[in-house]
Amino acid sequence: MIIKKAFKYRIYPNKEQQHNLAIQFGHTRFVYNRYRVWREQSYKETGKGLTYNQTAVALTALQERN
């Protein structure tokens, strides 16, 4: 018999942590949306999607510019 357990945790961040989380989520949303559009455009133009490695290399290049 397999017993599965699950735990739920609730965090209560203070104001500074809420601010930092909001910034992090904004960055995440920017990266997701940027590469989603890039993948869609690539597919429309070539009929092939981009690989994870192609987008990871581009993200690294974007990080190095900033």
SEBATI-84625 format. One record per residue: x, y, z of N, C-alpha, C in turn; residue number from 0; residue in one letter. Coordinates in pm, 1 decimal, decimal comma, padded with zeros to 6 digits. Layout:
% SEBATI-84625
       n_xx       n_yy       n_zz      ca_xx      ca_yy      ca_zz       c_xx       c_yy       c_zz   num   residu
          X          Y          Z          X          Y          Z          X          Y          Z   NUM        A
...
% end
This chain:
% SEBATI-84625
       n_xx       n_yy       n_zz      ca_xx      ca_yy      ca_zz       c_xx       c_yy       c_zz   num   residu
    00084,1   -00117,7    00000,0    00000,0    00000,0    00000,0    00089,0    00124,7    00000,0     0        M
    00062,7    00214,8   -00093,8    00140,5    00338,1   -00104,1    00065,0    00449,1   -00031,4     1        I
    00136,2    00514,8    00056,6    00077,8    00626,8    00130,1    00138,0    00754,9    00074,0     2        I
    00052,2    00844,5    00032,8    00098,2    00973,1   -00020,2    00067,8    01080,8    00082,5     3        K
    00162,6    01169,6    00100,2    00145,5    01280,9    00192,7    00157,9    01411,7    00116,7     4        K
    00089,9    01509,3    00164,7    00101,8    01642,8    00107,7    00103,0    01743,3    00222,1     5        A
    00178,6    01847,4    00201,5    00185,6    01953,2    00300,5    00149,7    02084,2    00233,4     6        F
    00076,1    02166,8    00300,4    00044,7    02299,8    00250,6    00108,3    02400,7    00344,5     7        K
    00170,2    02499,7    00285,1    00232,0    02605,0    00363,4    00177,8    02737,9    00315,3     8        Y
    00160,8    02827,4    00405,4    00117,0    02961,8    00372,1    00223,1    03057,2    00422,1     9        R
    00266,3    03148,2    00337,2    00365,8    03244,7    00381,1    00298,6    03379,9    00399,7    10        I
    00352,4    03455,5    00488,1    00303,5    03589,7    00516,1    00422,1    03685,9    00504,9    11        Y
    00453,1    03726,8    00382,6    00569,2    03814,4    00366,0    00542,0    03954,1    00421,4    12        P
    00648,7    04015,5    00471,3    00634,4    04153,4    00517,0    00636,7    04246,3    00395,3    13        N
    00629,4    04376,0    00416,2    00619,3    04472,9    00305,1    00740,8    04466,0    00212,3    14        K
    00859,6    04456,2    00269,3    00980,3    04449,8    00186,8    00982,5    04321,7    00103,0    15        E
    00945,3    04211,4    00162,0    00941,2    04085,0    00089,5    00834,6    04088,0   -00019,5    16        Q
    00719,9    04149,9    00008,8    00614,8    04163,1   -00092,2    00665,6    04243,5   -00211,5    17        Q
    00738,5    04349,9   -00182,0    00795,1    04433,8   -00288,6    00893,5    04353,2   -00373,1    18        H
    00982,8    04279,9   -00307,6    01081,8    04199,9   -00380,5    01016,5    04088,3   -00460,8    19        N
    00913,2    04026,3   -00407,9    00841,7    03923,0   -00482,2    00772,3    03981,3   -00604,9    20        L
    00714,9    04100,3   -00589,9    00647,8    04165,4   -00703,2    00748,0    04194,6   -00814,6    21        A
    00867,5    04237,6   -00779,6    00971,0    04262,8   -00879,7    01009,9    04132,9   -00948,8    22        I
    01031,3    04028,0   -00870,5    01070,7    03899,1   -00927,4    00963,3    03844,3   -01020,8    23        Q
    00837,2    03854,7   -00981,0    00728,6    03806,8   -01066,7    00718,5    03889,7   -01193,8    24        F
    00747,4    04019,1   -01185,0    00747,9    04104,3   -01303,5    00856,3    04061,9   -01401,0    25        G
    00973,9    04030,1   -01349,0    01082,8    03982,7   -01435,0    01045,3    03851,2   -01502,2    26        H
    00985,9    03763,3   -01425,4    00944,8    03633,5   -01478,7    00843,1    03650,3   -01590,6    27        T
    00746,3    03738,7   -01568,6    00642,0    03763,8   -01668,3    00703,7    03822,1   -01796,4    28        R
    00800,0    03913,5   -01780,9    00867,6    03973,2   -01896,1    00937,3    03866,4   -01979,3    29        F
    01015,2    03780,2   -01914,5    01090,1    03676,0   -01985,8    00994,0    03579,3   -02054,3    30        V
    00890,8    03535,4   -01983,6    00794,5    03441,3   -02041,8    00728,9    03501,0   -02166,1    31        Y
    00678,5    03623,0   -02154,2    00608,6    03686,2   -02266,1    00702,1    03712,8   -02384,1    32        N
    00824,6    03756,5   -02356,4    00921,3    03785,5   -02462,8    00951,2    03659,9   -02544,8    33        R
    00977,5    03549,6   -02476,7    01014,6    03428,7   -02548,8    00895,2    03355,2   -02605,9    34        Y
    00778,9    03376,6   -02549,3    00658,8    03318,8   -02609,6    00633,8    03381,6   -02745,7    35        R
    00642,5    03514,2   -02753,5    00624,9    03584,7   -02880,9    00732,0    03541,2   -02980,1    36        V
    00854,9    03529,8   -02934,3    00964,9    03489,1   -03022,6    00942,0    03348,6   -03077,7    37        W
    00896,6    03257,2   -02992,4    00868,3    03120,5   -03037,9    00753,6    03118,9   -03138,8    38        R
    00648,8    03195,4   -03112,3    00533,7    03200,5   -03203,6    00573,8    03258,6   -03338,8    39        E
    00653,6    03365,8   -03338,6    00698,4    03426,0   -03464,2    00784,8    03329,3   -03543,2    40        Q
    00872,7    03260,9   -03474,0    00959,3    03164,5   -03540,8    00877,6    03052,6   -03604,6    41        S
    00776,6    03007,3   -03534,5    00692,1    02900,5   -03587,9    00613,9    02947,2   -03710,3    42        Y
    00561,6    03069,4   -03704,8    00486,7    03122,3   -03819,1    00575,6    03139,6   -03941,9    43        K
    00700,6    03183,0   -03918,9    00791,3    03209,8   -04030,3    00852,7    03082,8   -04088,4    44        E
    00888,9    02987,4   -04003,5    00963,5    02871,2   -04051,1    00886,0    02740,5   -04042,4    45        T
    00780,3    02738,3   -03966,0    00706,4    02614,3   -03946,8    00768,3    02524,7   -03840,8    46        G
    00874,8    02572,3   -03778,7    00941,1    02497,5   -03671,9    00951,7    02585,9   -03548,7    47        K
    00935,4    02524,0   -03435,3    00950,0    02597,6   -03310,8    01095,6    02607,7   -03270,6    48        G
    01121,2    02686,4   -03168,7    01256,2    02699,4   -03115,5    01277,0    02596,4   -03005,4    49        L
    01399,1    02554,0   -02989,6    01429,3    02458,6   -02883,8    01455,0    02532,9   -02753,6    50        T
    01455,7    02458,0   -02646,3    01486,7    02516,1   -02516,1    01627,0    02575,6   -02518,0    51        Y
    01721,3    02503,4   -02578,5    01859,8    02550,6   -02580,0    01874,7    02682,4   -02655,0    52        N
    01802,0    02699,5   -02763,9    01808,6    02825,4   -02838,1    01760,6    02941,9   -02752,3    53        Q
    01651,9    02921,7   -02682,2    01600,3    03030,0   -02598,3    01689,3    03052,5   -02476,3    54        T
    01749,6    02946,6   -02422,6    01838,1    02962,0   -02306,6    01963,0    03041,2   -02343,7    55        A
    02017,8    03015,7   -02461,6    02135,5    03090,4   -02507,5    02099,1    03237,5   -02526,6    56        V
    01983,0    03263,2   -02583,8    01938,8    03401,5   -02605,0    01915,3    03472,0   -02471,5    57        A
    01862,7    03400,9   -02374,0    01840,1    03460,7   -02242,4    01973,4    03495,0   -02176,9    58        L
    02071,4    03408,2   -02190,8    02203,7    03435,7   -02134,6    02262,9    03560,1   -02198,9    59        T
    02247,6    03572,6   -02330,2    02298,0    03690,7   -02401,2    02225,2    03816,0   -02353,4    60        A
    02096,7    03806,1   -02328,4    02018,2    03919,6   -02278,8    02066,7    03958,5   -02139,0    61        L
    02097,5    03863,8   -02055,2    02146,2    03892,5   -01920,0    02283,1    03960,4   -01924,2    62        Q
    02367,9    03920,0   -02018,0    02502,8    03976,9   -02027,2    02499,7    04121,2   -02074,0    63        E
    02397,7    04157,5   -02153,2    02386,0    04296,2   -02200,0    02349,1    04390,4   -02087,7    64        R
    02278,2    04339,7   -01987,7    02230,7    04427,2   -01880,1    02322,3    04426,0   -01766,1    65        N
% end
